């Protein structure tokens, strides 16, 4: 059961389905906002952003497709589950076109929908955590490409952010120079690994309290580097 009262916004014109979804989610600890039209749904999304949207594709005033596109423009990370009576094949295409996270066809199993909601919210939480990194006096927001040290901004190049993000996603793992070149720079063959060493040196100077004796960006001799937040 969610402990932080996550909010679900249901945008659905069928009153019976809206009520059924409220009765499904509220006992699970979610708060539920409902909207009977596309316009009301967009207004609710903008005035009080939810943790997840359940969206019917066939809506009056503004279609579910248009709402999905609008939400994606304003909040690219917002989890969306589409409700549709269309065929499975059509839904898969729509899923890719609209950027929805999942879909459920009508009539749907309440148990299945609940499981999908849990899964999408878990993935979303992991994604949010991956965009933030905090350790010592360092706070990084990868989405905004901002790094603060003891409350003061520190300038990193876009490539330095990419290197730091890769290390953050693979913390405490030994990463070879070749792997960094392949995964971060995109090179399958590179004449020198000095580029990697230079970036690690720069990150140490900007992040480590004592760059000459690093505790976060460690050299693993003969293997590569390891990042320990």
Backbone as CSV, one residue per row, in Angstrom:
resi,resn,N_x,N_y,N_z,CA_x,CA_y,CA_z,C_x,C_y,C_z
1,UNK,0.843,-1.199,0.000,0.000,0.000,0.000,0.879,1.250,0.000
2,UNK,0.621,2.236,-0.858,1.443,3.417,-0.917,1.431,4.155,0.416
3,UNK,2.598,4.658,0.819,2.697,5.353,2.091,2.626,6.860,1.923
4,UNK,2.797,7.345,0.701,2.882,8.779,0.507,1.654,9.334,-0.201
5,UNK,0.555,8.627,-0.171,-0.707,9.094,-0.758,-0.506,9.581,-2.192
6,UNK,-0.017,8.713,-3.030,0.153,9.060,-4.423,-1.207,9.324,-5.060
7,UNK,-1.214,10.291,-5.969,-2.477,10.710,-6.579,-2.605,10.176,-7.999
8,UNK,-3.779,9.641,-8.297,-4.102,9.167,-9.638,-5.188,10.060,-10.214
9,UNK,-4.969,10.557,-11.419,-5.986,11.328,-12.127,-6.635,10.439,-13.170
10,UNK,-7.944,10.254,-13.049,-8.702,9.434,-14.001,-9.461,10.375,-14.936
11,UNK,-9.135,10.319,-16.226,-9.842,11.129,-17.233,-10.675,10.161,-18.069
12,UNK,-11.961,10.115,-17.782,-12.855,9.088,-18.342,-14.272,9.646,-18.375
13,UNK,-14.949,9.539,-19.533,-16.286,10.121,-19.643,-17.385,9.194,-19.143
14,UNK,-17.093,7.931,-18.936,-18.091,6.977,-18.446,-18.156,7.042,-16.919
15,UNK,-19.297,7.491,-16.414,-19.445,7.703,-14.972,-19.251,6.413,-14.185
16,UNK,-19.769,5.318,-14.708,-19.664,4.032,-14.005,-18.203,3.599,-13.880
17,UNK,-17.421,3.820,-14.940,-15.999,3.448,-14.894,-15.245,4.354,-13.928
18,UNK,-15.574,5.657,-13.948,-14.924,6.575,-13.001,-15.158,6.119,-11.564
19,UNK,-16.394,5.766,-11.268,-16.725,5.334,-9.910,-16.024,4.024,-9.569
20,UNK,-15.989,3.107,-10.531,-15.341,1.807,-10.299,-13.853,1.986,-10.025
21,UNK,-13.215,2.914,-10.744,-11.787,3.145,-10.552,-11.513,3.802,-9.202
22,UNK,-12.387,4.696,-8.791,-12.244,5.272,-7.453,-12.322,4.180,-6.385
23,UNK,-13.302,3.299,-6.549,-13.481,2.213,-5.576,-12.327,1.210,-5.625
24,UNK,-11.646,1.137,-6.773,-10.507,0.234,-6.904,-9.251,0.808,-6.239
25,UNK,-8.993,2.098,-6.467,-7.724,2.680,-6.036,-7.719,3.230,-4.611
26,UNK,-8.832,3.802,-4.173,-8.831,4.439,-2.855,-8.554,3.465,-1.713
27,UNK,-9.101,2.238,-1.718,-8.751,1.293,-0.643,-7.277,0.893,-0.646
28,UNK,-6.583,1.141,-1.789,-5.154,0.827,-1.881,-4.278,1.960,-1.342
29,UNK,-4.927,3.037,-0.889,-4.173,4.143,-0.316,-3.906,5.292,-1.268
30,UNK,-4.413,5.217,-2.504,-4.231,6.300,-3.452,-5.331,7.348,-3.267
31,UNK,-5.005,8.613,-3.525,-6.052,9.608,-3.693,-6.414,9.639,-5.175
32,UNK,-7.670,9.858,-5.480,-8.145,9.778,-6.861,-8.881,11.057,-7.233
33,UNK,-8.424,11.729,-8.277,-9.148,12.829,-8.893,-9.788,12.299,-10.172
34,UNK,-11.012,12.739,-10.453,-11.693,12.280,-11.666,-12.084,13.469,-12.524
35,UNK,-12.078,13.263,-13.830,-12.470,14.295,-14.781,-13.279,13.632,-15.883
36,UNK,-14.481,14.179,-16.205,-15.352,13.541,-17.195,-15.075,13.943,-18.639
37,UNK,-14.257,14.981,-18.836,-13.960,15.447,-20.198,-12.460,15.700,-20.337
38,UNK,-12.041,15.822,-21.589,-10.641,16.112,-21.832,-10.220,17.452,-21.273
39,UNK,-11.081,18.463,-21.459,-10.748,19.802,-20.968,-10.625,19.805,-19.449
40,UNK,-11.565,19.130,-18.778,-11.509,19.057,-17.316,-10.273,18.288,-16.859
41,UNK,-9.905,17.255,-17.613,-8.721,16.479,-17.276,-7.449,17.301,-17.383
42,UNK,-7.319,18.078,-18.461,-6.130,18.927,-18.616,-6.067,19.974,-17.515
43,UNK,-7.225,20.542,-17.170,-7.257,21.543,-16.102,-6.828,20.931,-14.777
44,UNK,-7.306,19.722,-14.485,-6.942,19.047,-13.238,-5.456,18.715,-13.219
45,UNK,-4.924,18.267,-14.347,-3.500,17.948,-14.454,-2.647,19.181,-14.188
46,UNK,-3.075,20.323,-14.705,-2.279,21.545,-14.561,-2.409,22.167,-13.178
47,UNK,-3.576,22.066,-12.582,-3.788,22.717,-11.279,-3.222,21.904,-10.126
48,UNK,-3.263,20.578,-10.246,-2.767,19.721,-9.158,-2.185,18.459,-9.777
49,UNK,-0.914,18.522,-10.210,-0.321,17.399,-10.941,-0.381,16.089,-10.159
50,UNK,-0.827,15.019,-10.813,-0.904,13.707,-10.156,0.409,12.950,-10.275
51,UNK,0.452,11.770,-9.691,1.602,10.881,-9.869,1.435,9.991,-11.092
52,UNK,0.166,9.829,-11.536,-0.122,8.970,-12.686,-1.469,9.367,-13.265
53,UNK,-1.595,9.249,-14.585,-2.859,9.543,-15.264,-3.389,8.272,-15.913
54,UNK,-4.684,8.008,-15.689,-5.387,6.959,-16.428,-6.301,7.670,-17.416
55,UNK,-6.089,7.389,-18.689,-6.672,8.222,-19.738,-7.473,7.399,-20.729
56,UNK,-8.752,7.742,-20.865,-9.578,7.129,-21.906,-9.257,7.813,-23.232
57,UNK,-9.165,7.047,-24.310,-8.824,7.643,-25.602,-9.997,8.381,-26.231
58,UNK,-11.224,7.906,-25.953,-12.397,8.520,-26.592,-13.081,9.423,-25.588
59,UNK,-12.816,10.723,-25.725,-13.343,11.706,-24.787,-14.011,12.851,-25.529
60,UNK,-15.012,13.480,-24.912,-15.601,14.680,-25.515,-14.666,15.880,-25.382
61,UNK,-14.846,16.835,-26.245,-14.123,18.114,-26.259,-12.684,17.964,-26.756
62,UNK,-11.874,17.258,-26.006,-10.481,17.035,-26.404,-10.228,15.533,-26.355
63,UNK,-9.687,14.978,-27.421,-9.493,13.532,-27.471,-8.371,13.097,-26.524
64,UNK,-8.404,11.823,-26.161,-7.348,11.277,-25.322,-5.983,11.380,-25.980
65,UNK,-5.959,11.222,-27.310,-4.687,11.342,-28.029,-4.092,12.738,-27.850
66,UNK,-4.937,13.762,-28.006,-4.456,15.143,-27.874,-4.032,15.439,-26.440
67,UNK,-4.760,14.897,-25.468,-4.379,15.103,-24.074,-3.017,14.470,-23.798
68,UNK,-2.829,13.267,-24.298,-1.560,12.569,-24.097,-0.409,13.385,-24.674
69,UNK,-0.595,13.921,-25.858,0.454,14.727,-26.481,0.722,15.995,-25.664
70,UNK,-0.336,16.613,-25.166,-0.195,17.854,-24.392,0.518,17.597,-23.066
71,UNK,0.118,16.516,-22.406,0.764,16.165,-21.135,2.240,15.872,-21.361
72,UNK,2.532,15.141,-22.441,3.919,14.798,-22.739,4.767,16.054,-22.987
73,UNK,4.162,17.080,-23.606,4.895,18.315,-23.850,5.198,19.042,-22.541
74,UNK,4.218,19.060,-21.640,4.355,19.820,-20.405,5.051,19.039,-19.298
75,UNK,4.921,17.713,-19.317,5.518,16.883,-18.268,5.976,15.566,-18.880
76,UNK,7.176,15.563,-19.483,7.641,14.382,-20.230,7.718,13.102,-19.398
77,UNK,7.900,13.223,-18.075,8.057,12.040,-17.231,6.746,11.539,-16.624
78,UNK,5.635,12.227,-16.875,4.364,11.847,-16.253,3.915,10.459,-16.715
79,UNK,3.716,9.515,-15.796,3.233,8.177,-16.193,1.790,8.238,-16.687
80,UNK,1.528,7.587,-17.820,0.180,7.564,-18.406,-0.183,6.133,-18.769
81,UNK,-1.360,5.700,-18.309,-1.930,4.418,-18.726,-3.182,4.718,-19.534
82,UNK,-3.227,4.192,-20.742,-4.341,4.449,-21.650,-5.404,3.363,-21.509
83,UNK,-6.666,3.787,-21.470,-7.802,2.876,-21.543,-8.375,2.966,-22.946
84,UNK,-8.604,1.820,-23.573,-9.107,1.843,-24.943,-9.911,0.593,-25.238
85,UNK,-10.913,0.774,-26.095,-11.690,-0.369,-26.551,-11.179,-0.869,-27.901
86,UNK,-10.117,-0.248,-28.391,-9.583,-0.620,-29.697,-8.875,-1.962,-29.613
87,UNK,-8.489,-2.478,-30.795,-7.814,-3.768,-30.835,-6.414,-3.657,-30.237
88,UNK,-5.851,-4.779,-29.818,-4.530,-4.795,-29.206,-3.469,-4.246,-30.159
89,UNK,-3.588,-4.599,-31.451,-2.593,-4.143,-32.408,-2.621,-2.623,-32.537
90,UNK,-3.820,-2.047,-32.596,-3.936,-0.595,-32.699,-3.357,0.062,-31.464
91,UNK,-3.631,-0.507,-30.288,-3.131,0.079,-29.050,-1.614,0.103,-28.999
92,UNK,-0.988,-0.941,-29.508,0.475,-0.970,-29.482,1.050,0.149,-30.329
93,UNK,0.418,0.428,-31.460,0.862,1.534,-32.304,0.656,2.853,-31.574
94,UNK,-0.523,3.009,-30.980,-0.816,4.242,-30.247,0.158,4.451,-29.104
95,UNK,0.489,3.361,-28.437,1.413,3.441,-27.313,2.726,4.092,-27.753
96,UNK,3.225,3.687,-28.920,4.468,4.248,-29.429,4.274,5.685,-29.902
97,UNK,3.159,5.944,-30.581,2.912,7.280,-31.125,2.708,8.318,-30.028
98,UNK,1.973,7.947,-28.986,1.580,8.907,-27.957,2.573,8.993,-26.810
99,UNK,3.376,7.959,-26.650,4.311,7.967,-25.535,3.696,7.526,-24.227
100,UNK,2.576,6.801,-24.278,1.969,6.278,-23.052,2.852,5.173,-22.484
101,UNK,2.746,4.958,-21.173,3.580,3.957,-20.513,2.987,2.555,-20.591
102,UNK,1.664,2.462,-20.680,1.003,1.164,-20.738,-0.412,1.383,-21.230
103,UNK,-1.103,0.308,-21.542,-2.495,0.418,-21.966,-3.264,-0.777,-21.442
104,UNK,-4.563,-0.578,-21.267,-5.470,-1.645,-20.851,-6.706,-1.542,-21.725
105,UNK,-7.117,-2.675,-22.298,-8.302,-2.657,-23.157,-9.561,-2.899,-22.341
106,UNK,-10.634,-2.249,-22.758,-11.952,-2.439,-22.130,-12.655,-3.631,-22.785
107,UNK,-13.393,-4.423,-21.998,-13.481,-4.368,-20.528,-12.201,-4.904,-19.902
108,UNK,-11.797,-4.299,-18.782,-10.526,-4.670,-18.183,-10.741,-5.362,-16.838
109,UNK,-9.758,-6.114,-16.445,-9.764,-6.761,-15.138,-9.240,-5.771,-14.102
110,UNK,-10.020,-5.456,-13.064,-9.541,-4.525,-12.029,-8.202,-4.960,-11.432
111,UNK,-8.057,-6.270,-11.220,-6.811,-6.785,-10.648,-5.630,-6.492,-11.562
112,UNK,-5.837,-6.698,-12.874,-4.765,-6.460,-13.837,-4.412,-4.973,-13.897
113,UNK,-5.440,-4.112,-13.916,-5.181,-2.676,-13.982,-4.416,-2.215,-12.747
114,UNK,-4.801,-2.709,-11.582,-4.118,-2.344,-10.347,-2.646,-2.768,-10.401
115,UNK,-2.387,-3.961,-10.904,-1.016,-4.446,-11.019,-0.210,-3.562,-11.969
116,UNK,-0.840,-3.132,-13.054,-0.141,-2.282,-14.017,0.147,-0.906,-13.429
117,UNK,-0.794,-0.385,-12.656,-0.580,0.906,-11.986,0.614,0.810,-11.040
118,UNK,0.641,-0.247,-10.227,1.768,-0.438,-9.309,3.088,-0.488,-10.083
119,UNK,3.108,-1.242,-11.182,4.336,-1.422,-11.961,4.804,-0.110,-12.577
120,UNK,3.884,0.660,-13.161,4.247,1.922,-13.800,4.755,2.924,-12.766
121,UNK,4.122,2.970,-11.609,4.567,3.892,-10.565,5.936,3.504,-10.022
122,UNK,6.201,2.194,-9.924,7.528,1.759,-9.477,8.592,2.176,-10.480
123,UNK,8.301,1.970,-11.784,9.261,2.378,-12.813,9.472,3.885,-12.788
124,UNK,8.397,4.629,-12.586,8.479,6.081,-12.541,9.332,6.539,-11.374
125,UNK,9.149,5.908,-10.211,9.933,6.277,-9.027,11.413,6.017,-9.262
126,UNK,11.726,4.905,-9.916,13.125,4.607,-10.213,13.699,5.640,-11.171
127,UNK,12.863,6.062,-12.151,13.330,7.061,-13.100,13.609,8.397,-12.449
128,UNK,12.735,8.788,-11.492,12.933,10.044,-10.785,14.205,9.982,-9.967
129,UNK,14.407,8.877,-9.276,15.619,8.751,-8.467,16.860,8.819,-9.342
130,UNK,16.770,8.256,-10.544,17.934,8.239,-11.425,18.302,9.640,-11.892
131,UNK,17.346,10.576,-11.883,17.619,11.937,-12.324,18.187,12.803,-11.211
132,UNK,18.219,12.295,-9.978,18.741,13.046,-8.846,19.869,12.264,-8.199
133,UNK,20.893,12.963,-7.777,22.017,12.323,-7.094,22.488,13.255,-5.992
134,UNK,22.524,12.731,-4.768,22.973,13.534,-3.630,23.966,12.740,-2.804
135,UNK,25.093,13.328,-2.515,26.091,12.710,-1.631,27.010,13.819,-1.120
136,UNK,27.530,13.605,0.094,28.354,14.644,0.740,27.632,15.989,0.643
137,UNK,28.323,16.993,0.111,27.684,18.306,-0.069,27.325,18.539,-1.530
138,UNK,27.236,17.430,-2.295,26.944,17.506,-3.729,25.476,17.163,-3.984
139,UNK,24.830,17.964,-4.805,23.455,17.685,-5.247,23.403,17.869,-6.763
140,UNK,23.020,16.811,-7.478,23.003,16.848,-8.941,21.580,16.645,-9.436
141,UNK,21.161,17.493,-10.361,19.893,17.311,-11.076,20.260,17.084,-12.538
142,UNK,20.193,15.805,-12.977,20.625,15.478,-14.330,19.663,16.029,-15.380
143,UNK,18.378,16.078,-15.050,17.403,16.584,-16.018,17.665,18.059,-16.329
144,UNK,18.035,18.828,-15.307,18.315,20.258,-15.494,19.785,20.523,-15.797
145,UNK,20.606,19.461,-15.717,22.050,19.602,-15.896,22.609,20.658,-14.955
146,UNK,22.296,20.473,-13.669,22.767,21.375,-12.634,23.470,20.582,-11.539
147,UNK,24.608,21.108,-11.083,25.317,20.507,-9.959,25.596,21.588,-8.933
148,UNK,25.211,21.313,-7.696,25.455,22.242,-6.592,26.419,21.591,-5.612
149,UNK,27.393,22.375,-5.160,28.329,21.904,-4.147,28.294,22.876,-2.987
150,UNK,27.861,22.373,-1.821,27.700,23.212,-0.629,26.820,24.425,-0.938
151,UNK,25.803,24.187,-1.779,24.848,25.248,-2.103,25.280,26.183,-3.206
152,UNK,26.467,25.947,-3.776,26.970,26.818,-4.840,27.022,26.051,-6.166
153,UNK,26.612,26.694,-7.254,26.612,26.000,-8.548,28.028,25.709,-9.030
154,UNK,28.202,24.528,-9.604,29.473,24.124,-10.204,29.216,23.835,-11.676
155,UNK,30.050,24.400,-12.529,29.845,24.247,-13.970,30.459,22.946,-14.465
156,UNK,29.621,22.119,-15.108,30.077,20.893,-15.763,29.743,20.977,-17.241
157,UNK,30.593,20.415,-18.077,30.294,20.345,-19.503,29.216,19.272,-19.726
158,UNK,28.506,19.325,-20.861,27.531,18.265,-21.148,28.137,16.864,-21.104
159,UNK,29.376,16.724,-21.589,30.006,15.408,-21.582,30.345,14.974,-20.162
160,UNK,30.741,15.905,-19.312,31.006,15.569,-17.911,29.726,15.103,-17.215
161,UNK,28.604,15.744,-17.552,27.320,15.286,-16.995,27.013,13.863,-17.465
162,UNK,27.298,13.570,-18.728,27.033,12.220,-19.254,27.887,11.179,-18.539
163,UNK,29.159,11.520,-18.315,30.050,10.594,-17.616,29.558,10.375,-16.186
164,UNK,29.213,11.463,-15.506,28.737,11.358,-14.128,27.436,10.556,-14.062
165,UNK,26.543,10.770,-15.032,25.271,10.036,-15.046,25.514,8.543,-15.238
166,UNK,26.467,8.208,-16.110,26.749,6.784,-16.344,27.304,6.146,-15.076
167,UNK,28.183,6.849,-14.403,28.711,6.327,-13.145,27.607,6.213,-12.089
168,UNK,26.714,7.209,-12.042,25.619,7.178,-11.058,24.696,5.989,-11.307
169,UNK,24.482,5.662,-12.576,23.627,4.523,-12.918,24.330,3.185,-12.703
170,UNK,25.658,3.236,-12.558,26.443,2.002,-12.379,27.343,2.120,-11.152
171,UNK,26.796,2.729,-10.116,27.600,2.989,-8.918,28.147,1.700,-8.311
172,UNK,29.374,1.822,-7.798,30.094,0.744,-7.127,30.472,-0.414,-8.056
173,UNK,30.309,-0.210,-9.367,30.775,-1.195,-10.342,32.068,-0.708,-10.974
174,UNK,32.973,-1.618,-11.252,34.202,-1.254,-11.950,33.881,-1.065,-13.428
175,UNK,34.188,0.126,-13.942,33.894,0.462,-15.330,35.217,0.680,-16.060
176,UNK,35.423,-0.043,-17.135,36.666,0.113,-17.892,36.606,1.376,-18.747
177,UNK,37.785,1.855,-19.138,37.856,3.024,-20.011,37.177,2.725,-21.349
178,UNK,37.381,1.527,-21.859,36.761,1.154,-23.140,35.241,1.148,-23.034
179,UNK,34.734,0.663,-21.898,33.289,0.643,-21.704,32.732,2.059,-21.666
180,UNK,33.440,2.971,-20.997,32.991,4.367,-20.966,32.991,4.971,-22.365
181,UNK,34.039,4.694,-23.136,34.087,5.217,-24.501,32.927,4.686,-25.335
182,UNK,32.643,3.407,-25.202,31.552,2.795,-25.975,30.191,3.329,-25.555
183,UNK,29.963,3.385,-24.234,28.628,3.692,-23.725,28.335,5.187,-23.643
184,UNK,29.363,5.997,-23.343,29.140,7.432,-23.140,29.499,8.229,-24.385
185,UNK,30.635,7.902,-24.993,31.044,8.614,-26.211,30.456,7.965,-27.464
186,UNK,30.154,6.679,-27.377,29.589,5.985,-28.530,30.620,5.468,-29.500
187,UNK,31.866,5.392,-29.079,32.915,4.892,-29.961,33.059,3.379,-29.805
188,UNK,33.190,2.685,-30.910,33.490,1.257,-30.831,34.996,1.035,-30.922
189,UNK,35.701,2.036,-31.418,37.155,1.939,-31.488,37.718,3.345,-31.325
190,UNK,38.652,3.492,-30.421,39.200,4.815,-30.166,40.697,4.675,-29.929
191,UNK,41.508,5.539,-30.506,42.958,5.348,-30.432,43.560,5.580,-29.052
192,UNK,42.858,6.315,-28.175,43.440,6.621,-26.873,42.353,6.686,-25.813
193,UNK,42.696,6.257,-24.603,41.740,6.353,-23.495,42.036,7.578,-22.630
194,UNK,42.910,8.442,-23.102,43.238,9.638,-22.323,42.040,10.574,-22.181
195,UNK,41.130,10.513,-23.149,39.918,11.328,-23.063,39.140,10.994,-21.793
196,UNK,38.998,9.709,-21.511,38.305,9.280,-20.295,39.048,9.778,-19.061
197,UNK,40.370,9.565,-19.027,41.159,9.976,-17.870,41.032,11.479,-17.616
198,UNK,41.011,12.268,-18.690,40.899,13.719,-18.549,39.555,14.105,-17.931
199,UNK,38.491,13.428,-18.354,37.169,13.736,-17.802,37.065,13.326,-16.335
200,UNK,37.636,12.192,-15.983,37.622,11.766,-14.580,38.397,12.767,-13.732
201,UNK,39.558,13.216,-14.246,40.360,14.205,-13.533,39.560,15.486,-13.295
202,UNK,38.857,15.932,-14.327,38.041,17.148,-14.190,36.933,16.957,-13.164
203,UNK,36.261,15.787,-13.194,35.193,15.530,-12.232,35.743,15.486,-10.815
204,UNK,36.904,14.901,-10.638,37.520,14.871,-9.310,37.790,16.286,-8.808
205,UNK,38.312,17.129,-9.686,38.634,18.494,-9.280,37.385,19.287,-8.908
206,UNK,36.257,18.957,-9.553,35.027,19.707,-9.302,34.188,19.134,-8.161
207,UNK,34.376,17.828,-7.871,33.492,17.159,-6.920,34.203,16.704,-5.649
208,UNK,35.404,16.169,-5.786,36.116,15.633,-4.626,36.591,16.763,-3.703
209,UNK,36.529,16.527,-2.397,37.059,17.509,-1.446,38.573,17.574,-1.527
210,UNK,39.207,16.424,-1.773,40.654,16.360,-1.952,40.916,15.584,-3.241
211,UNK,40.984,16.286,-4.381,41.123,15.595,-5.673,42.333,14.675,-5.755
212,UNK,43.392,14.979,-4.999,44.588,14.137,-5.043,44.380,12.812,-4.311
213,UNK,43.398,12.792,-3.427,43.067,11.575,-2.679,41.561,11.326,-2.768
214,UNK,41.086,10.941,-3.944,39.630,10.834,-4.165,38.996,9.712,-3.345
215,UNK,37.743,9.944,-2.946,36.984,8.918,-2.229,35.735,8.508,-3.010
216,UNK,35.423,9.239,-4.075,34.230,8.928,-4.878,34.594,8.329,-6.240
217,UNK,35.533,8.951,-6.936,35.976,8.430,-8.230,37.299,7.704,-8.009
218,UNK,37.212,6.394,-7.835,38.386,5.601,-7.486,38.988,4.941,-8.722
219,UNK,40.304,4.913,-8.775,41.001,4.191,-9.824,41.181,2.735,-9.388
220,UNK,40.761,1.826,-10.242,40.990,0.398,-10.000,42.073,-0.018,-10.975
221,UNK,43.304,-0.142,-10.489,44.466,-0.331,-11.355,44.318,-1.577,-12.239
222,UNK,44.552,-1.364,-13.513,44.456,-2.447,-14.477,43.045,-2.767,-14.922
223,UNK,42.043,-2.046,-14.356,40.647,-2.362,-14.702,39.846,-1.141,-15.141
224,UNK,40.013,-0.011,-14.469,39.223,1.168,-14.841,38.938,2.027,-13.637
225,UNK,37.670,2.413,-13.506,37.262,3.312,-12.430,36.026,2.757,-11.733
226,UNK,35.862,3.219,-10.487,34.670,2.860,-9.715,34.152,4.133,-9.049
227,UNK,32.822,4.330,-9.104,32.203,5.499,-8.467,31.460,5.053,-7.215
228,UNK,31.812,5.679,-6.093,31.137,5.391,-4.820,30.579,6.702,-4.285
229,UNK,29.275,6.913,-4.308,28.696,8.179,-3.825,28.968,8.371,-2.322
